[in-house]
């Protein structure tokens, strides 16, 4: 029987109209003297989703001083983090609010660390991962159903000149309060709906098969997988169905908890080099290519849990180690049914790029590679990339 430690540190307001719980966060900001508040967003989604009108009205009603940085885009770089930090330092920020998806919230977390640790640059934070003083309080309003970052201690950024996409992890960057309101996700474009949800599915399937998996995370990850298999196709047909979005957001959130407690492994370890080299490639698209290949191998080590997790799309799996190819085919066919039929070559990569992708993975993703439930060799990584070309 496996012993394990659970990290569950964020107070989460979840559900339809949960955005109005921001008033509770505003009261906390006032009583704890946490203004000026630095607000971090992308260019427009924070408005389009409907969050900003509610947040702005509450901030003004509580007379909370704030300033707004809106320079975050997908696959954020350390330059974005550095700029957000310098902006926050300029206003004397005492807390940070991120309104957006994983990119925005991750930048918010890293910025909150730098505000306290002013002598450390964003580059040093990600490349050296130094011991730091605790971050200022972080609040997150999540507007996608993908990363689960609103309930975890991770923050990812790309270092373009290093061709590296790296995560930091500190206990102090768990958001103090987060909001998950499915009504904020109904305007997500079709492609983003798919990509972010594939990220959540990858969190679930990888974390249930990592070296740190445990009964708690396997149970949550199985629930997450089932909800995604059931509801993602519905979301594509009925994008404004808030009940469907509710279950996708729920799946993303609990998959985030499993990621935080059990970690991802090879699909993420191999995808990060792809979107580091070509930042225009959505993280979820890279994962869609890699996940079936990784699950085929992981099935040998975890046939019992994966056969249950994949049951909605492969009800003939019996939990036998030799069923890996069947599991892979079922996952590939389900992903294809969503309209994702691209190969790595369609994203601008060729066989000559494989050695460089493997080099980056081995240099920057050692920890995640080590979480795989089987022995990993350089040749194995090469074969996996070649199989998705």
C-alpha positions, 0 to 999 in steps of 0.5 A: 500500500502506497503512502503519499502526501496531499497538497491542497492549499487554494480556496476555490470558488467553483460554479456558475456565477462564481465570478461574483465571489470576487467580492470575497477576495476584494474584502480580503484585499482590503482587510489584509492591506494588499493594495495596490493590486497588480492585475495581469491579463492578455489583450482582450479575453478577460473582457470578452469572457465577461469577467472584467465588468464584474471585477472592475465594479467590485474593485471600484466599490471597495476603492481598491487601488490597482494597475493593469498589465495586459502584455501576456500571450500564449506560451509566455516568455521570461521577457513577459514575466520581467516586464510584468514584474517591473510594472508591478514594482513600479506601483509598489504592488502588494498582491497580484490578480491574474484574469485569464488562462494558464499563460496569464496565471503562470505569469502572475505567479512568477511575477508575485515571486519577483515582487518580493525577491527584487534582486532576482531576474525572471531569467535567473528565476527560471534557469537557476530556480533559487531559494526565494522568499514567499511570493506576495498573495496571488488571486486567479480568475481562470477563464479556460478549462485546461491547465489547472494552474489555478489550484497548483504550485507551478508556473511555466515560461519559455526562454527563447534563446535557450529554446527551453520551456521551463516550470518553476514550483514553489509552495508560495505560488499556490493562489490564495483564492481562485475562481472557476466559473464555467460561464466565463469559458463559453466564448472560447474558440473551437480550437482553443476549446480542444487544445486546452482540454487535451492539456487537461486530459494529458494531466489526468492520464500522465499523473495516474501513471507517474511514479508518484501516482496514488489512489487519490490521484488515480481516482480523480484522474479517472473522473477527469478523463471520463468527464472529458471524453463525454463532454468535449465533443458536446462542447464542440457541438454546443459551445455555449452550453454552460453545463457542458463547460461546467464538467470540462472545467471541473475535469480540468480543475481536478486534473490540476490537483492530480498533476500537482500531487503526482506530476506529469511525465513523458507527454509533457516532457516531449511537448515542451521542446516543441512549443519552445522551438516553435511558440506558435504551436499550441501546447495542447496540439503538441500533446494531442500528437504525443499522448497516444504514443506515451500512453501505449508505453505507459499501458504496460505498467498501468493496464488496470487504471488506464483500461478504466480511464479509457473505458468511455472510448475503448470499452473492450480493454480488459486491463492486460499489459499487451493491450497498449497498441489497442489503447493507443489506437482508441485514443488516436481515433478519439482525437481524430474525431475532434478534427485533429489530424495533424502530424509533427511535420505539419507544424514545420518539423522534419526528421533532422529536427528530432535530435535537437528536440531530444537534446532539449528534452534531456537538458530541460525536462529531466525531472518529468522524464524521471517521472515515467513509469518505465526506463527511458532512453535517448533512443526511445525519445527519438522513436517517439518523435519520429512516430508522430512526424 
